[in-house]
Amino acid sequence: SYVLTQPPSVSVAPGKTARITCGGNNIGTKSVHWYQQKPGQAPVLVIYNDRDRPSGIHERFSGSNSGNTATLTISRVEPGDEADYYCQVWDSSSDHQVFGGGTKVTVL
Amino acid sequence: QVQLQESGPGLVKPSETLSLTCSVSDGSIRSYYWSWIRQPPGKGLQWIGYIYNTGRTNYNPSLKSRATISVDTSKNQFSLRLSSVTAADTAVYYCARYLDHYDSSGLRIAYFDHWGQGTLVTVSS
């Protein structure tokens, strides 16, 4: 089955840029989606189809996808961005949804 | 916008069947796919399966055919049944709306755009 690999944690200072990676075999050929999950809350979609933002998501959140790595970028990080972030793709070989293991973003 | 709400027992005994229902706030249950996702305490997200209003389903094979998702369009609800539960099935269970389509190049785009708040189900005697 298809595996998505995320770093367990990323630390960033307020006002700086956080980059969260999601690795997978030829992930650049897939459509990647990202979710933010704050403690005790349900996940929220922040990026879909590699780089599109749902209504209500700030432009500080952006995405890219190429080769074997997709990236979620959070610009001008704020304390409120502290959360777990998950990537997700549809695996064509199994016709199933796959989530990455999640990355905890800590704002220093 | 659409709202989803999970309901069901918070405690299930080992070997019994877990049953949850998700209520959809508007009539869109007839127009979309609907899914269940779970998250064991302190761990990541695991997709369980999805259903369309036609009854078409697809499940995570890791659940070894224990999961069954059904839909009741007259009640704007869909449900999850998970049989023969063990402690490993203890998790927060989320229902979500699942968008699934192909773009102009044939790339399949499938993701979860609205989620319920989640409900904790503990498996214990």
Interface residues (C-beta under 8 A of the other chain):
Chain A: K30 S31 H33 Y35 Q41 A42 P43 V44 L45 Y48 N49 P54 Y86 Q88 W90 S92 S94 D95 H96 Q97 V98 F99 G100 G101 G102
Chain B: S35 G44 L45 Q46 W47 Y50 N58 N60 P61 Y94 D100 D103 L107 R108 I109 A110 Y111 F112 D113 W115 G116 Q117 G118
